[in-house]
Amino acid sequence: MTDPRPLFQDAHAWFTTLISGDLGAPTPCADWDVRTVIAHVIASVDRARVVVDGGSPWDVPVFYDDIADADLATRHQEAVQRTLASWAEPSVLDRLVTAPWGTVPARAAVAGWVKEPLVHGWDIAVALGLPSEGPAAAAEFALADAAQFLPADARDERTPFAAVVEVDPQAGPTERLAGWLGHARR
């Protein structure tokens, strides 16, 4: 497996560009507005760092509810920088960690977290009427990873993803990833 850290960084760089606009706008994530999606992605970045540093994924909430609107972009960028610094040593990718989906090599956990800024960036872009395609290489990687580890027929009430949503076959990789993870345009 390729080193997912640069893809994680690229996906989050794109996500950062989306942190603006109507924070109260509804998104394709049921019951989550733009602000909540951003707060969730920031928490997922922290969760990725905590897990790779040997902590429990459940030590970090699903989303933060205490970040001022004006601080969202800064908090996101700071979380990404702390996480990348935590992962700087090449050997960290071979360490076993406990991610929300099980005990896996850190490389696989990091690969899983490449999806977060892409699919939730897509959610925000759709909500705000912005271009919804993230970095193609990161999205293609995340889509292949999702297809391998989250097959369409393996979803049930314990899976935090809805059924696959059909998208235009000519859609870009970020839209296909969003559909694979059950996100649909409204």
C-alpha positions as CSV (number, residue, x, y, z in Angstrom):
1,M,0.0,0.0,0.0
2,T,1.2,3.5,-0.9
3,D,2.0,6.0,1.9
4,P,-1.3,7.6,2.6
5,R,0.0,10.6,4.5
6,P,0.6,12.8,1.4
7,L,-3.0,12.0,0.2
8,F,-4.4,12.8,3.7
9,Q,-2.5,16.1,3.5
10,D,-3.8,16.9,0.0
11,A,-7.4,16.0,0.9
12,H,-7.3,18.3,3.9
13,A,-5.7,21.1,2.0
14,W,-8.8,21.0,-0.3
15,F,-11.2,20.7,2.6
16,T,-9.7,23.8,4.2
17,T,-10.7,25.8,1.1
18,L,-14.3,24.9,1.8
19,I,-14.5,26.3,5.3
20,S,-16.6,29.4,4.6
21,G,-20.0,30.4,3.6
22,D,-23.3,29.6,5.3
23,L,-22.3,27.4,8.2
24,G,-26.0,26.7,9.0
25,A,-26.7,25.3,5.5
26,P,-28.0,21.8,5.5
27,T,-25.7,19.1,4.0
28,P,-26.3,15.7,2.5
29,C,-25.3,14.3,5.9
30,A,-28.7,13.9,7.6
31,D,-29.2,16.3,10.5
32,W,-25.7,17.9,10.1
33,D,-25.3,21.4,8.8
34,V,-22.0,22.7,7.3
35,R,-20.7,23.8,10.8
36,T,-21.3,20.3,12.3
37,V,-19.6,18.6,9.3
38,I,-16.6,20.8,9.7
39,A,-16.5,20.1,13.5
40,H,-16.7,16.4,12.7
41,V,-13.8,16.5,10.3
42,I,-11.7,18.4,12.9
43,A,-12.5,15.7,15.4
44,S,-11.7,13.0,13.0
45,V,-8.2,14.5,12.4
46,D,-7.6,14.5,16.1
47,R,-8.9,11.0,16.4
48,A,-6.4,9.9,13.7
49,R,-3.6,11.4,15.7
50,V,-4.7,10.0,19.0
51,V,-5.1,6.5,17.5
52,V,-1.6,6.5,15.9
53,D,-0.2,7.9,19.1
54,G,-1.5,4.8,20.9
55,G,-4.8,6.2,22.3
56,S,-8.4,5.0,21.9
57,P,-10.5,6.4,19.1
58,W,-13.3,6.9,21.6
59,D,-11.2,9.4,23.5
60,V,-12.2,12.0,20.8
61,P,-15.9,13.0,20.2
62,V,-17.6,12.5,16.9
63,F,-17.6,16.3,16.5
64,Y,-16.6,19.3,18.6
65,D,-19.4,21.6,19.7
66,D,-17.1,24.3,21.3
67,I,-15.3,25.8,18.4
68,A,-16.2,29.4,17.5
69,D,-17.3,29.8,13.9
70,A,-14.4,32.2,13.3
71,D,-11.9,29.6,14.6
72,L,-13.0,26.6,12.5
73,A,-10.5,27.0,9.7
74,T,-7.6,27.7,12.1
75,R,-8.5,24.7,14.3
76,H,-8.7,22.5,11.2
77,Q,-5.3,23.5,10.0
78,E,-3.8,23.2,13.4
79,A,-5.3,19.7,13.9
80,V,-3.9,18.6,10.5
81,Q,-0.4,19.9,11.3
82,R,-0.4,18.2,14.7
83,T,-1.5,15.0,13.2
84,L,1.1,15.1,10.4
85,A,3.8,15.9,12.9
86,S,2.7,12.9,15.0
87,W,3.0,10.7,11.9
88,A,6.3,12.1,10.6
89,E,8.5,9.1,11.5
90,P,8.2,6.5,8.6
91,S,8.1,3.5,11.0
92,V,4.8,4.8,12.5
93,L,2.9,3.3,9.6
94,D,3.9,-0.2,10.6
95,R,2.6,0.1,14.2
96,L,-0.6,-1.7,15.1
97,V,-3.3,0.7,16.2
98,T,-6.9,0.5,17.3
99,A,-9.1,2.4,14.9
100,P,-12.9,2.6,15.1
101,W,-13.1,-0.3,12.6
102,G,-10.6,-2.6,14.4
103,T,-6.9,-3.2,15.2
104,V,-4.9,-2.6,12.0
105,P,-1.5,-1.3,10.9
106,A,-1.4,2.5,11.2
107,R,-0.9,2.7,7.4
108,A,-4.4,1.2,7.0
109,A,-5.9,3.5,9.6
110,V,-4.4,6.5,8.0
111,A,-5.7,5.3,4.6
112,G,-9.2,5.1,6.2
113,W,-9.0,8.7,7.3
114,V,-8.2,10.0,3.8
115,K,-11.9,9.5,3.1
116,E,-13.1,12.0,5.8
117,P,-12.1,15.3,4.2
118,L,-13.1,14.1,0.8
119,V,-16.6,12.8,1.4
120,H,-17.4,15.6,3.9
121,G,-15.7,18.2,1.7
122,W,-18.1,16.9,-1.0
123,D,-21.0,17.4,1.5
124,I,-20.0,20.9,2.2
125,A,-19.4,21.8,-1.5
126,V,-22.8,20.4,-2.5
127,A,-24.4,22.3,0.4
128,L,-22.8,25.6,-0.6
129,G,-22.9,25.2,-4.4
130,L,-19.2,24.9,-4.8
131,P,-17.1,22.7,-7.1
132,S,-17.3,19.3,-5.4
133,E,-14.3,17.4,-6.7
134,G,-11.3,17.1,-4.4
135,P,-7.8,16.1,-5.3
136,A,-8.2,13.3,-7.9
137,A,-5.3,11.1,-6.7
138,A,-6.6,11.2,-3.1
139,A,-10.2,10.5,-4.1
140,E,-9.2,7.6,-6.4
141,F,-7.1,6.1,-3.6
142,A,-10.0,6.6,-1.0
143,L,-12.5,5.1,-3.4
144,A,-10.4,2.0,-4.0
145,D,-9.9,1.6,-0.3
146,A,-13.6,2.0,0.5
147,A,-14.6,-0.5,-2.2
148,Q,-12.1,-3.1,-0.8
149,F,-12.9,-2.6,2.9
150,L,-16.6,-1.5,2.8
151,P,-18.3,-3.7,0.2
152,A,-21.7,-2.7,-0.9
153,D,-23.3,-5.9,0.4
154,A,-21.7,-5.7,3.8
155,R,-23.7,-2.9,5.3
156,D,-26.1,-3.4,8.1
157,E,-27.4,-1.5,11.2
158,R,-23.9,-1.5,12.7
159,T,-22.3,0.0,9.7
160,P,-22.1,3.9,9.8
161,F,-22.7,4.2,6.1
162,A,-25.9,4.1,4.1
163,A,-26.4,1.9,1.0
164,V,-24.4,2.9,-2.1
165,V,-26.0,5.7,-4.0
166,E,-25.8,5.4,-7.8
167,V,-24.0,8.3,-9.4
168,D,-23.4,9.2,-13.0
169,P,-20.8,6.8,-14.3
170,Q,-18.9,9.9,-15.7
171,A,-18.8,11.5,-12.3
172,G,-15.4,12.4,-10.8
173,P,-13.8,10.2,-8.1
174,T,-14.9,12.4,-5.2
175,E,-18.6,12.1,-6.3
176,R,-18.2,8.4,-6.8
177,L,-16.6,8.1,-3.3
178,A,-19.5,10.1,-1.8
179,G,-22.0,7.8,-3.5
180,W,-20.1,4.7,-2.4
181,L,-20.4,5.9,1.2
182,G,-24.1,6.5,0.9
183,H,-24.1,10.3,0.4
184,A,-26.6,11.7,-2.1
185,R,-27.4,15.1,-3.5
186,R,-30.7,16.5,-2.3
